[in-house]
Amino acid sequence: MDRRELRAALSRAGVADGYYRIEGVHEPVPTPTDFLFLRQASDGVWETGAYERGAYEIIARHRSEQDACGHLLRLLL
């Protein structure tokens, strides 16, 4: 599963748009105050985590986009 497939799966499952941000695919405007995220770090590793109170907290780092997408899906369902 890639980021676009993840976005489609979350939409089909009825997960509210404001609960998550997927870099380059789903970036809600205005930005919610708290959300889970998936992004690619500058070193190429994929990160999943939570944004709360203006700070990003990395929950896990993943070697592949597929692994990161699976992790975010599990967190949100």
C-alpha positions in Angstrom: 0.0 0.0 0.0 1.3 3.4 -0.9 0.2 6.8 0.4 -2.6 7.3 -2.2 -4.0 3.8 -1.5 -3.8 4.6 2.3 -5.8 7.8 1.8 -8.4 5.9 -0.2 -8.7 3.1 2.5 -9.1 5.7 5.3 -11.7 7.5 3.3 -13.6 4.2 2.7 -13.4 3.4 6.4 -15.0 6.7 7.3 -12.0 8.1 9.2 -12.5 11.9 9.5 -10.2 14.0 7.4 -8.9 16.0 10.4 -7.6 13.0 12.2 -4.5 12.5 10.0 -2.1 14.1 7.5 -0.3 12.2 4.8 2.5 14.2 3.3 1.9 15.1 -0.4 -1.5 13.3 -0.5 -3.8 14.6 2.3 -2.9 17.9 4.0 -6.1 19.3 5.5 -6.7 23.1 5.5 -6.9 24.6 8.0 -4.4 22.4 9.8 -6.1 20.6 12.7 -4.7 21.2 16.2 -4.0 17.5 16.8 -3.5 14.7 14.2 -1.6 11.6 13.3 0.9 11.9 10.4 2.9 10.1 7.8 5.9 11.8 6.3 9.3 11.2 4.7 12.3 12.4 6.7 15.2 14.2 5.1 17.3 11.0 5.4 14.7 9.1 3.3 13.2 7.1 6.2 9.4 7.2 6.6 8.0 8.5 9.9 4.6 8.0 11.6 3.7 10.0 14.6 1.4 12.5 16.3 1.2 16.3 16.2 -0.1 17.7 19.4 0.1 21.2 20.9 2.4 22.5 18.1 4.9 19.7 18.3 5.6 16.6 16.2 6.3 13.4 18.1 7.7 10.5 16.1 6.1 7.2 17.1 8.0 5.0 14.6 10.5 5.2 11.7 10.0 2.8 8.8 12.4 1.7 6.0 9.6 1.6 3.4 6.5 3.7 2.5 4.5 0.5 2.6 5.5 -0.2 6.2 4.7 3.3 7.2 1.3 3.2 5.5 0.4 0.0 7.3 1.4 1.5 10.6 -0.7 4.6 10.2 -3.7 2.5 9.0 -3.4 0.4 12.2 -3.2 3.5 14.4 -6.4 5.0 12.8 -8.6 2.0 12.6 
